[in-house]
Amino acid sequence: MTRPRRWKLIIGALIALAATVYGYQSMTPSWETVTTTYGKSDKPYGGGAFRIRDNDVISLKIAGAEIHYRVVGLDKGYNGAQAVPEEAWANDVHERLNRTTVSLLRGTLDGGLTRVFEQRGQTGAWWYSEDWRTLYVSTGWLDYKAPVRKDVLKPQITKLWRSQDGGKTWAQLNWPELQDIDRLLFVDPMRGYAIGWGPHVWRTTDGGQSWQEIKVPPQARNAQQPRKKFEAVDLGPDGTLRVAYYVGQLGEHDASSVVYRLARDQQDFELDVVLPQQVVVGLQSSQETTGRYSIYALSRLGAPRNRADREDKGHRPGVLSSWVSYPQPRVEQLHTFDDRLSVDGLDVGKRGVLLVYATDRRRAGASHDYTLSSTDFGKSWRETNDKVIQGGYFDSETNTQYGLYAYTLKKRSF
């Protein structure tokens, strides 16, 4: 007598489940192909750190020198043939690293890209004004062929460049070449920060003509790690610089990440928030131009990975926290992510859009890239498997995400 009702309940549950799945998929934005020839004109392959505005493209690209190959051993059959470099220098891995360049490219989606800046370097950072006319590019070059000295790090030569006409002409700015630049963050073309190894923080108010070093917060540096970086940095819409780093013990704070802030008219950092038992991997503020704004921190729970411990694989659950730009803010933990995912990036858009990037560490084979998205300020989340992306970025002004698959550029809007 009860069997028909049981089947009705099962069928009803399946229908509800199907509706739930359908609703999940329908709410997840789909990729739309923008072009299938992105960056194809520039060799070697690589999309770089690109930005798109309508049909225009700008990109910072770090790539090795193009290598030409020839096939030898065809007389030995398919298994005996091999491709060898035509240039002798290409057989030396250190020479190949030394020939790496930092380039800035400009162009259009349908017309290809042209290099408007190119200097040798294995690392680089950049900043661009809203109209793309003022551009800053730093380059860091290390001589991999120089002799290795015990307990002495090879020096890296850092240079800083600026263009005020969209990349047509460039001027090298005065910069201490042994001081690395990892990030360039500007309020406007004249006022900004350079942040590098140490960590060190410099401020300019005259468009990079001169720089003032700012004293970093307590325990930000470690004498045993001269090339230490902040875990994350962010420049708020009001010009406040925030830096995050992990401390084992700082006063009453034990095994925590601390976030310090520096207002643009101040000379000293002050404590913003403490995130206990967390290691910050991303820090971003919302872009409200008036009044208070929110700051978001993406972290991994627990202590930093102990690389001396072979059992420590670095698997840590991810967590997202937020606070408002008040003098003494209260931190709210918004969400803890699935333990199988390793979080590694964060973007903050408009109208409550939050994107977290992760990889699935339990998946066999090549790791897949995941986008975890929220459109309600972190209250609910959707998970999208993006397979393997070769590059991409999020336009916070339009809530548009771009993804590069080989030469195919795709986008989706939230």
Beta strands, then each sheet from edge to edge (+ up, - down):
strand 1: 32-35
strand 2: 49-53
strand 3: 56-63
strand 4: 69-72
strand 5: 82-85
strand 6: 101-108
strand 7: 112-120
strand 8: 123-128
strand 9: 135-142
strand 10: 156-163
strand 11: 171-173
strand 12: 183-186
strand 13: 192-196
strand 14: 200-204
strand 15: 212-214
strand 16: 232-235
strand 17: 241-250
strand 18: 253-262
strand 19: 270-276
strand 20: 278-285
strand 21: 294-301
strand 22: 318-324
strand 23: 332-336
strand 24: 341-348
strand 25: 354-360
strand 26: 369-374
strand 27: 382-385
strand 28: 391-395
strand 29: 400-405
strand 30: 408-413
sheet 1: 1+ 30- 29+ 28-
sheet 2: 2+ 3- 6+ 7-
sheet 3: 4+ 5-
sheet 4: 8+ 9- 10+ 11-
sheet 5: 12+ 13- 14+ 15-
sheet 6: 16+ 17- 18+ 19-
sheet 7: 20+ 21- 22+ 23-
sheet 8: 24+ 25- 26+ 27-
end
